[in-house]
């Protein structure tokens, strides 16, 4: 039995992944941005171990979330699922880019890390200096998640770290008319989190298969500059 923490799991893909993991016998800790959302999350997934509360658009709350997670114990896997789309550039930067960075740095290392990216990352701007502006787009942030996943895979060889494109699925974010399969949208995260055969690292996956991605994300110089900019903005250093 594995213990998994899923950010942004009050609804959407995070909630569905939690339900699936619990159904196959694993322990799941949820996350919601406020108490009403936490109560809603537990009403939908009552078998969850707990719901941790933090607004990821506030870096200080994100840091406290890491403390809460560490107090709850060691996790076998963490799924960085939380994300915003219709939001300001600052909120996109804080939730989609800086929160996964902070939580990766501050939560004790799990065996597996899964970062939710998007096919839209292909149109993102990889320039790490852009993080210090108010011009970060959703596509940029999803490219940041891919760069982070690859940097972690390189720097932490004892951790399986991967990025996932769940597809354009019919969630609140994706919209009711989204064409991709909702079940397949969670299958890769669940597989990477708990399957004994899923020991790959540093990959970008779509429906359990490697997919085309922004090739510059493999550049170690870009990865290191990205981590440096995140460290400068947050005041938190990447360990190791």
C-alpha positions as CSV (number, residue, x, y, z in Angstrom):
1,X,0.0,0.0,0.0
2,X,1.4,3.4,-1.1
3,X,0.7,6.8,0.5
4,X,0.1,9.5,-2.1
5,X,-0.4,13.3,-1.8
6,X,-2.3,15.0,-4.6
7,X,-2.4,18.8,-4.9
8,X,-5.5,20.4,-6.3
9,X,-7.6,17.4,-5.5
10,X,-10.9,19.0,-4.5
11,X,-12.3,18.3,-7.9
12,X,-11.3,17.5,-11.5
13,X,-8.4,15.2,-12.4
14,X,-7.0,15.4,-8.9
15,X,-10.2,14.1,-7.3
16,X,-10.6,11.4,-10.0
17,X,-7.0,10.2,-9.5
18,X,-7.6,10.1,-5.7
19,X,-10.7,8.0,-6.1
20,X,-8.9,5.6,-8.4
21,X,-5.9,5.2,-6.1
22,X,-8.1,4.6,-3.1
23,X,-10.2,2.1,-5.1
24,X,-7.1,0.0,-5.8
25,X,-6.0,0.0,-2.2
26,X,-3.8,3.0,-1.6
27,X,-3.8,5.8,1.0
28,X,-4.4,9.3,-0.3
29,X,-4.0,12.7,1.3
30,X,-6.0,15.5,-0.5
31,X,-5.3,19.2,-0.9
32,X,-7.8,22.1,-1.2
33,X,-7.2,25.9,-1.3
34,X,-9.7,26.7,1.6
35,X,-11.9,25.1,4.2
36,X,-15.2,25.0,2.2
37,X,-13.3,23.4,-0.7
38,X,-11.7,20.9,1.8
39,X,-15.2,20.0,3.1
40,X,-16.4,19.5,-0.5
41,X,-13.4,17.3,-1.3
42,X,-14.0,15.0,1.7
43,X,-17.7,14.8,0.8
44,X,-16.7,13.5,-2.7
45,X,-13.8,11.3,-1.5
46,X,-14.7,10.3,2.1
47,X,-12.2,7.5,2.1
48,X,-9.3,10.0,1.9
49,X,-6.9,10.1,4.9
50,X,-7.0,13.8,5.3
51,X,-7.3,17.1,3.4
52,X,-4.5,19.6,3.8
53,X,-5.5,23.3,3.2
54,X,-3.4,26.0,1.5
55,X,-3.9,28.6,-1.2
56,X,-1.1,28.0,-3.6
57,X,-1.3,31.6,-4.9
58,X,0.2,32.6,-1.6
59,X,3.9,31.4,-1.3
60,X,3.8,31.6,2.5
61,X,0.7,29.3,2.6
62,X,2.5,27.0,0.1
63,X,5.5,26.8,2.5
64,X,3.1,26.0,5.4
65,X,1.5,23.3,3.2
66,X,4.9,21.6,3.0
67,X,5.2,21.7,6.7
68,X,1.7,20.1,7.0
69,X,2.7,17.4,4.5
70,X,5.9,16.6,6.4
71,X,4.0,16.4,9.7
72,X,1.7,13.8,8.1
73,X,4.6,11.6,7.3
74,X,6.6,10.4,4.3
75,X,4.9,9.9,1.0
76,X,5.6,7.3,-1.6
77,X,4.4,9.6,-4.4
78,X,3.3,13.2,-4.9
79,X,1.2,14.3,-7.8
80,X,1.5,18.0,-8.5
81,X,-1.9,18.4,-10.1
82,X,-3.0,21.9,-8.9
83,X,-3.2,24.5,-11.6
84,X,-5.0,27.6,-12.8
85,X,-5.9,28.7,-16.4
86,X,-8.2,31.7,-16.3
87,X,-6.1,33.7,-14.0
88,X,-3.7,36.6,-13.8
89,X,-0.1,36.1,-14.8
90,X,1.0,36.4,-11.2
91,X,-1.4,33.8,-10.0
92,X,-0.4,31.4,-12.9
93,X,3.2,31.9,-11.9
94,X,2.6,31.2,-8.3
95,X,0.2,28.3,-8.6
96,X,1.5,26.5,-11.7
97,X,5.2,27.2,-11.5
98,X,6.4,28.3,-8.0
99,X,4.1,26.1,-5.9
100,X,5.5,22.8,-7.5
101,X,9.0,24.1,-7.0
102,X,8.5,25.1,-3.4
103,X,6.7,21.8,-2.5
104,X,9.4,19.8,-4.3
105,X,12.1,21.6,-2.3
106,X,10.3,21.5,1.1
107,X,8.5,18.2,1.3
108,X,10.7,15.3,2.2
109,X,11.6,13.4,-1.0
110,X,9.1,10.8,-2.1
111,X,10.0,7.9,-4.3
112,X,8.0,9.3,-7.2
113,X,7.1,12.8,-8.4
114,X,4.5,13.5,-11.1
115,X,4.1,17.0,-12.5
116,X,1.0,17.8,-14.6
117,X,2.0,19.6,-17.8
118,X,0.0,20.2,-21.0
119,X,0.3,19.9,-24.7
120,X,0.1,23.7,-24.6
121,X,3.7,23.8,-23.2
122,X,4.9,23.5,-26.8
123,X,4.1,27.1,-27.3
124,X,5.6,28.2,-24.0
125,X,8.6,30.5,-23.6
126,X,11.5,28.7,-21.9
127,X,13.4,31.9,-20.8
128,X,13.8,31.6,-17.0
129,X,14.3,35.4,-16.8
130,X,10.6,35.7,-17.6
131,X,9.7,34.4,-14.2
132,X,10.7,37.7,-12.7
133,X,8.1,39.6,-14.8
134,X,4.3,39.7,-14.8
135,X,4.1,38.1,-18.3
136,X,4.0,34.4,-17.5
137,X,1.3,32.6,-19.5
138,X,-0.4,29.3,-18.9
139,X,1.7,27.7,-21.7
140,X,4.9,29.1,-20.1
141,X,3.9,27.6,-16.8
142,X,3.3,24.1,-18.2
143,X,6.7,24.3,-19.9
144,X,8.1,25.2,-16.5
145,X,6.6,22.1,-15.0
146,X,8.3,19.9,-17.7
147,X,11.6,21.7,-17.0
148,X,11.2,21.1,-13.3
149,X,10.4,17.4,-13.7
150,X,13.5,16.9,-15.9
151,X,15.7,18.9,-13.5
152,X,14.5,16.8,-10.6
153,X,15.1,13.6,-12.5
154,X,18.7,14.6,-13.2
155,X,19.5,15.9,-9.7
156,X,17.7,13.2,-7.7
157,X,18.5,9.9,-9.5
158,X,16.9,8.0,-6.6
159,X,13.5,9.6,-7.4
160,X,11.3,8.8,-10.4
161,X,10.3,12.2,-11.7
162,X,8.1,12.7,-14.8
163,X,5.8,15.2,-16.5
164,X,2.4,14.2,-17.8
165,X,0.1,15.7,-20.4
166,X,-3.4,14.4,-19.3
167,X,-5.0,15.6,-22.6
168,X,-7.8,18.1,-23.2
169,X,-10.3,16.5,-20.9
170,X,-13.9,17.6,-19.9
171,X,-13.2,19.0,-16.5
172,X,-14.1,22.4,-15.1
173,X,-10.8,23.8,-16.6
174,X,-11.1,21.9,-19.9
175,X,-14.7,22.6,-20.5
176,X,-17.6,20.2,-21.2
177,X,-16.8,20.0,-24.9
178,X,-13.2,18.8,-24.4
179,X,-12.5,15.9,-26.8
180,X,-10.1,13.6,-24.8
181,X,-11.0,10.7,-22.6
182,X,-11.4,11.6,-18.9
183,X,-10.4,8.2,-17.6
184,X,-7.2,8.2,-19.8
185,X,-6.6,11.7,-18.3
186,X,-5.8,10.1,-14.9
187,X,-4.5,6.7,-15.9
188,X,-0.9,7.9,-16.5
189,X,-0.7,9.7,-13.1
190,X,-2.0,6.7,-11.3
191,X,0.3,4.3,-13.1
192,X,3.4,6.5,-12.4
193,X,2.4,6.8,-8.7
194,X,2.0,3.2,-7.8
195,X,2.8,0.7,-10.5
196,X,5.9,-1.4,-9.8
197,X,6.8,-1.4,-13.5
198,X,6.6,2.4,-13.8
199,X,10.2,3.2,-12.9
200,X,11.0,5.5,-15.7
201,X,12.3,9.1,-14.9
202,X,12.8,12.3,-16.8
203,X,10.0,11.6,-19.3
204,X,7.1,13.5,-20.8
205,X,4.1,11.1,-21.1
206,X,0.7,11.2,-22.7
207,X,-1.6,8.2,-22.1
208,X,1.4,6.2,-20.7
209,X,3.5,6.7,-23.8
210,X,6.3,9.2,-24.5
211,X,5.1,12.1,-26.5
212,X,6.6,15.0,-28.4
213,X,7.8,17.8,-26.1
214,X,9.8,21.1,-26.2
215,X,13.3,19.7,-26.7
216,X,15.1,22.6,-25.0
217,X,13.7,21.3,-21.7
218,X,16.5,18.7,-21.8
219,X,19.3,21.3,-21.7
220,X,21.0,21.2,-18.3
221,X,21.9,24.8,-18.5
222,X,18.3,25.8,-18.9
223,X,17.2,23.6,-16.1
224,X,19.8,25.1,-13.8
225,X,18.9,28.7,-14.7
226,X,15.2,27.8,-14.1
227,X,16.0,26.5,-10.6
228,X,18.2,29.6,-9.9
229,X,15.4,32.0,-10.8
230,X,12.9,30.1,-8.7
231,X,15.4,30.2,-5.8
232,X,15.8,33.9,-6.2
233,X,12.1,34.6,-6.3
234,X,11.1,32.3,-3.4
235,X,14.2,32.5,-1.2
236,X,14.2,28.6,-1.1
237,X,17.1,26.6,-2.5
238,X,16.7,23.4,-4.4
239,X,18.3,20.7,-2.1
240,X,21.1,18.8,-3.7
